[in-house]
Amino acid sequence: MNPATGIPLAIAADHPAFAGHFPGFPVVPGVVLLDEAMCVIAAAIGCAHNRIAWAKFLRPVRPGQALIVRHDVEASGAIRFEIMAGADKMVTGSLFNAAAT
Protein backbone atom coordinates (compact mmCIF):
# COMPACT_ATOMS: atom_id res chain seq x y z
CA MET A 1 0.00 0.00 0.00
CA ASN A 2 1.25 3.41 -0.87
CA PRO A 3 1.76 5.28 2.41
CA ALA A 4 1.22 8.62 0.69
CA THR A 5 -2.34 7.83 -0.42
CA GLY A 6 -5.51 6.96 1.34
CA ILE A 7 -9.12 7.89 1.90
CA PRO A 8 -9.94 10.14 4.85
CA LEU A 9 -12.27 8.55 7.39
CA ALA A 10 -14.13 10.63 9.94
CA ILE A 11 -16.14 9.20 12.81
CA ALA A 12 -18.04 11.97 14.54
CA ALA A 13 -17.11 12.58 18.16
CA ASP A 14 -20.84 12.48 19.00
CA HIS A 15 -21.43 9.08 17.30
CA PRO A 16 -24.05 7.16 19.33
CA ALA A 17 -21.70 4.17 19.75
CA PHE A 18 -19.65 6.16 22.25
CA ALA A 19 -22.51 6.27 24.77
CA GLY A 20 -21.45 3.03 26.43
CA HIS A 21 -18.11 2.29 24.81
CA PHE A 22 -16.46 3.10 27.32
CA PRO A 23 -17.53 5.64 29.96
CA GLY A 24 -14.60 7.88 30.88
CA PHE A 25 -12.44 6.52 28.04
CA PRO A 26 -14.46 6.54 24.81
CA VAL A 27 -13.16 4.23 22.08
CA VAL A 28 -14.54 3.70 18.57
CA PRO A 29 -16.05 0.18 18.54
CA GLY A 30 -14.37 -2.18 16.09
CA VAL A 31 -17.63 -2.85 14.28
CA VAL A 32 -18.00 0.89 13.58
CA LEU A 33 -14.42 1.12 12.26
CA LEU A 34 -14.91 -1.88 9.97
CA ASP A 35 -18.30 -0.72 8.70
CA GLU A 36 -17.03 2.77 7.88
CA ALA A 37 -13.85 1.41 6.25
CA MET A 38 -15.87 -1.03 4.14
CA CYS A 39 -18.12 1.82 2.97
CA VAL A 40 -15.24 4.03 1.80
CA ILE A 41 -13.46 1.08 0.16
CA ALA A 42 -16.67 0.02 -1.63
CA ALA A 43 -17.13 3.57 -2.93
CA ALA A 44 -13.51 3.69 -4.11
CA ILE A 45 -13.55 0.38 -6.00
CA GLY A 46 -17.21 0.35 -7.06
CA CYS A 47 -18.11 -2.88 -5.27
CA ALA A 48 -20.47 -3.11 -2.31
CA HIS A 49 -20.41 -6.91 -1.93
CA ASN A 50 -17.29 -7.08 0.21
CA ARG A 51 -17.15 -9.16 3.38
CA ILE A 52 -14.55 -9.31 6.12
CA ALA A 53 -12.05 -12.16 5.82
CA TRP A 54 -10.13 -11.08 8.92
CA ALA A 55 -9.25 -7.98 10.90
CA LYS A 56 -6.75 -7.16 13.61
CA PHE A 57 -7.18 -4.18 15.92
CA LEU A 58 -3.76 -2.85 16.89
CA ARG A 59 -4.57 0.35 18.81
CA PRO A 60 -7.70 1.98 20.19
CA VAL A 61 -9.24 4.76 18.10
CA ARG A 62 -10.53 7.74 20.05
CA PRO A 63 -13.47 10.04 19.16
CA GLY A 64 -12.61 12.63 16.52
CA GLN A 65 -9.24 11.06 15.68
CA ALA A 66 -8.16 11.78 12.08
CA LEU A 67 -8.01 8.50 10.16
CA ILE A 68 -6.93 7.38 6.69
CA VAL A 69 -8.01 4.12 5.02
CA ARG A 70 -5.49 2.61 2.62
CA HIS A 71 -6.29 -0.43 0.50
CA ASP A 72 -4.95 -2.61 -2.30
CA VAL A 73 -6.83 -5.09 -4.46
CA GLU A 74 -4.67 -8.18 -4.85
CA ALA A 75 -4.55 -10.43 -7.93
CA SER A 76 -6.69 -12.98 -6.04
CA GLY A 77 -9.41 -10.34 -5.62
CA ALA A 78 -8.76 -9.99 -1.88
CA ILE A 79 -8.70 -6.41 -0.63
CA ARG A 80 -6.04 -5.73 1.97
CA PHE A 81 -6.64 -2.61 4.04
CA GLU A 82 -5.18 -0.52 6.84
CA ILE A 83 -6.72 2.19 8.96
CA MET A 84 -4.07 4.70 9.93
CA ALA A 85 -3.93 7.60 12.40
CA GLY A 86 -0.93 9.59 11.27
CA ALA A 87 1.99 7.14 11.17
CA ASP A 88 0.23 4.71 13.53
CA LYS A 89 -1.47 1.62 12.11
CA MET A 90 -4.71 1.18 14.05
CA VAL A 91 -6.39 -1.68 12.15
CA THR A 92 -5.29 -4.07 9.43
CA GLY A 93 -7.36 -6.63 7.61
CA SER A 94 -8.62 -8.24 4.44
CA LEU A 95 -11.95 -8.27 2.61
CA PHE A 96 -13.30 -10.59 -0.07
CA ASN A 97 -15.97 -10.09 -2.69
CA ALA A 98 -18.90 -12.21 -1.53
CA ALA A 99 -20.63 -11.87 -4.92
CA ALA A 100 -17.70 -13.61 -6.62
CA THR A 101 -17.79 -16.69 -4.34
PAZA-431704 format. One record per residue: x, y negated, z negated of N, C-alpha, C in turn. Coordinates in steps of 0.2 Angstrom, whole numbers. Example, Ala and Ser with C-alpha at 12.3 -4.5 7.8 and 13.67 -1.06 7.14 Angstrom:
// residues 2
@npx=66; npy=28; npz=-39; capx=62; capy=22; capz=-39; cpx=66; cpy=16; cpz=-39 $
@npx=64; npy=11; npz=-35; capx=68; capy=5; capz=-36; cpx=64; cpy=0; cpz=-39 $
//
This chain:
// residues 101
@npx=4; npy=6; npz=0; capx=0; capy=0; capz=0; cpx=4; cpy=-6; cpz=0 $
@npx=2; npy=-11; npz=4; capx=6; capy=-17; capz=4; cpx=5; cpy=-21; cpz=-2 $
@npx=10; npy=-23; npz=-6; capx=9; capy=-26; capz=-12; cpx=7; cpy=-34; cpz=-11 $
@npx=8; npy=-36; npz=-5; capx=6; capy=-43; capz=-3; cpx=-1; cpy=-44; cpz=-1 $
@npx=-5; npy=-39; npz=0; capx=-12; capy=-39; capz=2; cpx=-16; cpy=-36; cpz=-3 $
@npx=-23; npy=-38; npz=-2; capx=-28; capy=-35; capz=-7; cpx=-34; cpy=-39; cpz=-6 $
@npx=-39; npy=-36; npz=-9; capx=-46; capy=-39; capz=-9; cpx=-47; cpy=-42; cpz=-17 $
@npx=-48; npy=-48; npz=-17; capx=-50; capy=-51; capz=-24; cpx=-56; cpy=-47; cpz=-27 $
@npx=-56; npy=-46; npz=-33; capx=-61; capy=-43; capz=-37; cpx=-63; cpy=-47; cpz=-43 $
@npx=-69; npy=-49; npz=-44; capx=-71; capy=-53; capz=-50; cpx=-76; cpy=-50; cpz=-53 $
@npx=-75; npy=-49; npz=-60; capx=-81; capy=-46; capz=-64; cpx=-82; cpy=-51; cpz=-69 $
@npx=-88; npy=-54; npz=-69; capx=-90; capy=-60; capz=-73; cpx=-89; cpy=-59; cpz=-80 $
@npx=-87; npy=-63; npz=-84; capx=-86; capy=-63; capz=-91; cpx=-92; cpy=-62; cpz=-95 $
@npx=-98; npy=-63; npz=-92; capx=-104; capy=-62; capz=-95; cpx=-108; cpy=-56; cpz=-92 $
@npx=-104; npy=-52; npz=-89; capx=-107; capy=-45; capz=-87; cpx=-111; cpy=-42; cpz=-92 $
@npx=-117; npy=-39; npz=-91; capx=-120; capy=-36; capz=-97; cpx=-117; cpy=-30; cpz=-100 $
@npx=-112; npy=-27; npz=-96; capx=-109; capy=-21; capz=-99; cpx=-104; cpy=-23; cpz=-105 $
@npx=-102; npy=-29; npz=-106; capx=-98; capy=-31; capz=-111; cpx=-102; cpy=-31; cpz=-118 $
@npx=-109; npy=-31; npz=-118; capx=-113; capy=-31; capz=-124; cpx=-111; cpy=-26; cpz=-129 $
@npx=-109; npy=-20; npz=-127; capx=-107; capy=-15; capz=-132; cpx=-101; cpy=-12; cpz=-131 $
@npx=-97; npy=-15; npz=-127; capx=-91; capy=-11; capz=-124; cpx=-84; cpy=-16; cpz=-125 $
@npx=-82; npy=-17; npz=-130; capx=-82; capy=-16; capz=-137; cpx=-83; cpy=-22; cpz=-141 $
@npx=-87; npy=-22; npz=-146; capx=-88; capy=-28; capz=-150; cpx=-81; cpy=-30; cpz=-153 $
@npx=-79; npy=-37; npz=-152; capx=-73; capy=-39; capz=-154; cpx=-67; cpy=-38; cpz=-150 $
@npx=-68; npy=-34; npz=-145; capx=-62; capy=-33; capz=-140; cpx=-65; cpy=-30; cpz=-134 $
@npx=-69; npy=-35; npz=-130; capx=-72; capy=-33; capz=-124; cpx=-68; cpy=-30; cpz=-119 $
@npx=-70; npy=-24; npz=-116; capx=-66; capy=-21; capz=-110; cpx=-71; cpy=-19; cpz=-105 $
@npx=-68; npy=-20; npz=-99; capx=-73; capy=-19; capz=-93; cpx=-73; cpy=-11; cpz=-93 $
@npx=-79; npy=-8; npz=-93; capx=-80; capy=-1; capz=-93; cpx=-78; cpy=2; cpz=-86 $
@npx=-75; npy=8; npz=-86; capx=-72; capy=11; capz=-80; cpx=-77; cpy=12; cpz=-75 $
@npx=-83; npy=13; npz=-77; capx=-88; capy=14; capz=-71; cpx=-89; cpy=8; cpz=-68 $
@npx=-89; npy=2; npz=-71; capx=-90; capy=-4; capz=-68; cpx=-84; cpy=-6; cpz=-63 $
@npx=-78; npy=-5; npz=-66; capx=-72; capy=-6; capz=-61; cpx=-73; cpy=-1; cpz=-55 $
@npx=-74; npy=5; npz=-56; capx=-75; capy=9; capz=-50; cpx=-80; cpy=7; cpz=-45 $
@npx=-86; npy=6; npz=-48; capx=-92; capy=4; capz=-44; cpx=-90; cpy=-3; cpz=-40 $
@npx=-87; npy=-8; npz=-43; capx=-85; capy=-14; capz=-39; cpx=-80; cpy=-13; cpz=-34 $
@npx=-75; npy=-9; npz=-36; capx=-69; capy=-7; capz=-31; cpx=-72; cpy=-3; cpz=-25 $
@npx=-76; npy=1; npz=-26; capx=-79; capy=5; capz=-21; cpx=-83; cpy=1; cpz=-16 $
@npx=-87; npy=-4; npz=-19; capx=-91; capy=-9; capz=-15; cpx=-86; cpy=-13; cpz=-10 $
@npx=-81; npy=-16; npz=-13; capx=-76; capy=-20; capz=-9; cpx=-72; cpy=-16; cpz=-4 $
@npx=-71; npy=-10; npz=-6; capx=-67; capy=-5; capz=-1; cpx=-72; cpy=-4; cpz=5 $
@npx=-78; npy=-2; npz=3; capx=-83; capy=0; capz=8; cpx=-84; cpy=-6; cpz=13 $
@npx=-85; npy=-12; npz=10; capx=-86; capy=-18; capz=15; cpx=-80; cpy=-19; cpz=19 $
@npx=-74; npy=-17; npz=17; capx=-68; capy=-18; capz=21; cpx=-67; cpy=-13; cpz=26 $
@npx=-69; npy=-7; npz=25; capx=-68; capy=-2; capz=30; cpx=-74; cpy=0; cpz=34 $
@npx=-80; npy=-3; npz=32; capx=-86; capy=-2; capz=35; cpx=-89; cpy=5; cpz=34 $
@npx=-88; npy=8; npz=28; capx=-91; capy=14; capz=26; cpx=-93; cpy=14; cpz=19 $
@npx=-99; npy=16; npz=18; capx=-102; capy=16; capz=12; cpx=-104; cpy=23; cpz=9 $
@npx=-101; npy=28; npz=12; capx=-102; capy=35; capz=10; cpx=-96; cpy=37; cpz=6 $
@npx=-92; npy=33; npz=3; capx=-86; capy=35; capz=-1; cpx=-88; cpy=38; cpz=-8 $
@npx=-85; npy=43; npz=-10; capx=-86; capy=46; capz=-17; cpx=-79; cpy=46; cpz=-20 $
@npx=-79; npy=46; npz=-27; capx=-73; capy=47; capz=-31; cpx=-70; cpy=54; cpz=-31 $
@npx=-64; npy=54; npz=-28; capx=-60; capy=61; capz=-29; cpx=-57; cpy=61; cpz=-36 $
@npx=-54; npy=56; npz=-38; capx=-51; capy=55; capz=-45; cpx=-49; cpy=48; cpz=-46 $
@npx=-48; npy=47; npz=-52; capx=-46; capy=40; capz=-54; cpx=-42; cpy=40; cpz=-61 $
@npx=-38; npy=36; npz=-62; capx=-34; capy=36; capz=-68; cpx=-34; cpy=29; cpz=-70 $
@npx=-36; npy=28; npz=-77; capx=-36; capy=21; capz=-80; cpx=-29; cpy=20; cpz=-84 $
@npx=-25; npy=15; npz=-82; capx=-19; capy=14; capz=-84; cpx=-19; cpy=9; cpz=-90 $
@npx=-23; npy=4; npz=-89; capx=-23; capy=-2; capz=-94; cpx=-30; cpy=-4; cpz=-95 $
@npx=-32; npy=-7; npz=-100; capx=-39; capy=-10; capz=-101; cpx=-39; cpy=-16; cpz=-97 $
@npx=-45; npy=-18; npz=-94; capx=-46; capy=-24; capz=-90; cpx=-51; cpy=-28; cpz=-95 $
@npx=-49; npy=-34; npz=-96; capx=-53; capy=-39; capz=-100; cpx=-57; cpy=-43; cpz=-96 $
@npx=-63; npy=-46; npz=-99; capx=-67; capy=-50; capz=-96; cpx=-64; cpy=-56; cpz=-92 $
@npx=-66; npy=-57; npz=-86; capx=-63; capy=-63; capz=-83; cpx=-56; cpy=-62; cpz=-80 $
@npx=-53; npy=-56; npz=-81; capx=-46; capy=-55; capz=-78; cpx=-46; cpy=-55; cpz=-71 $
@npx=-41; npy=-59; npz=-68; capx=-41; capy=-59; capz=-60; cpx=-38; cpy=-52; cpz=-58 $
@npx=-42; npy=-49; npz=-53; capx=-40; capy=-43; capz=-51; cpx=-39; cpy=-43; cpz=-43 $
@npx=-35; npy=-38; npz=-41; capx=-35; capy=-37; capz=-33; cpx=-35; cpy=-29; cpz=-32 $
@npx=-39; npy=-28; npz=-27; capx=-40; capy=-21; capz=-25; cpx=-36; cpy=-20; cpz=-19 $
@npx=-31; npy=-15; npz=-19; capx=-27; capy=-13; capz=-13; cpx=-29; cpy=-6; cpz=-11 $
@npx=-30; npy=-5; npz=-5; capx=-31; capy=2; capz=-2; cpx=-28; cpy=4; cpz=4 $
@npx=-27; npy=10; npz=5; capx=-25; capy=13; capz=12; cpx=-29; cpy=19; cpz=13 $
@npx=-31; npy=19; npz=20; capx=-34; capy=25; capz=22; cpx=-29; cpy=30; cpz=25 $
@npx=-28; npy=36; npz=22; capx=-23; capy=41; capz=24; cpx=-26; cpy=45; cpz=30 $
@npx=-21; npy=48; npz=34; capx=-23; capy=52; capz=40; cpx=-28; cpy=57; cpz=38 $
@npx=-28; npy=60; npz=32; capx=-33; capy=65; capz=30; cpx=-40; cpy=62; cpz=29 $
@npx=-41; npy=55; npz=29; capx=-47; capy=52; capz=28; cpx=-48; cpy=50; cpz=21 $
@npx=-44; npy=52; npz=16; capx=-44; capy=50; capz=9; cpx=-42; cpy=43; cpz=9 $
@npx=-45; npy=39; npz=4; capx=-44; capy=32; capz=3; cpx=-40; cpy=31; cpz=-4 $
@npx=-34; npy=30; npz=-4; capx=-30; capy=29; capz=-10; cpx=-31; cpy=21; cpz=-12 $
@npx=-32; npy=20; npz=-18; capx=-33; capy=13; capz=-20; cpx=-30; cpy=12; cpz=-27 $
@npx=-29; npy=5; npz=-28; capx=-26; capy=3; capz=-34; cpx=-30; cpy=-4; cpz=-36 $
@npx=-31; npy=-5; npz=-42; capx=-34; capy=-11; capz=-45; cpx=-28; cpy=-14; cpz=-49 $
@npx=-26; npy=-20; npz=-47; capx=-20; capy=-24; capz=-50; cpx=-23; cpy=-30; cpz=-53 $
@npx=-19; npy=-32; npz=-59; capx=-20; capy=-38; capz=-62; cpx=-13; cpy=-41; cpz=-62 $
@npx=-11; npy=-45; npz=-57; capx=-5; capy=-48; capz=-56; cpx=0; cpy=-42; cpz=-54 $
@npx=5; npy=-41; npz=-57; capx=10; capy=-36; capz=-56; cpx=8; cpy=-29; cpz=-59 $
@npx=3; npy=-29; npz=-64; capx=1; capy=-24; capz=-68; cpx=-4; cpy=-19; cpz=-64 $
@npx=-3; npy=-13; npz=-63; capx=-7; capy=-8; capz=-61; cpx=-12; cpy=-6; cpz=-66 $
@npx=-18; npy=-7; npz=-65; capx=-24; capy=-6; capz=-70; cpx=-27; cpy=1; cpz=-69 $
@npx=-28; npy=2; npz=-63; capx=-32; capy=8; capz=-61; cpx=-29; cpy=11; cpz=-54 $
@npx=-28; npy=17; npz=-53; capx=-26; capy=20; capz=-47; cpx=-31; cpy=26; cpz=-46 $
@npx=-32; npy=28; npz=-39; capx=-37; capy=33; capz=-38; cpx=-37; cpy=35; cpz=-31 $
@npx=-42; npy=39; npz=-29; capx=-43; capy=41; capz=-22; cpx=-51; cpy=42; cpz=-21 $
@npx=-53; npy=40; npz=-15; capx=-60; capy=41; capz=-13; cpx=-60; cpy=46; cpz=-7 $
@npx=-66; npy=49; npz=-6; capx=-67; capy=53; capz=0; cpx=-73; cpy=51; cpz=3 $
@npx=-74; npy=52; npz=10; capx=-80; capy=50; capz=13; cpx=-85; cpy=56; cpz=13 $
@npx=-90; npy=56; npz=9; capx=-94; capy=61; capz=8; cpx=-98; cpy=63; cpz=14 $
@npx=-99; npy=58; npz=18; capx=-103; capy=59; capz=25; cpx=-99; cpy=64; cpz=29 $
@npx=-93; npy=64; npz=29; capx=-88; capy=68; capz=33; cpx=-88; cpy=75; cpz=31 $
@npx=-90; npy=77; npz=24; capx=-89; capy=83; capz=22; cpx=-95; cpy=87; cpz=22 $
//
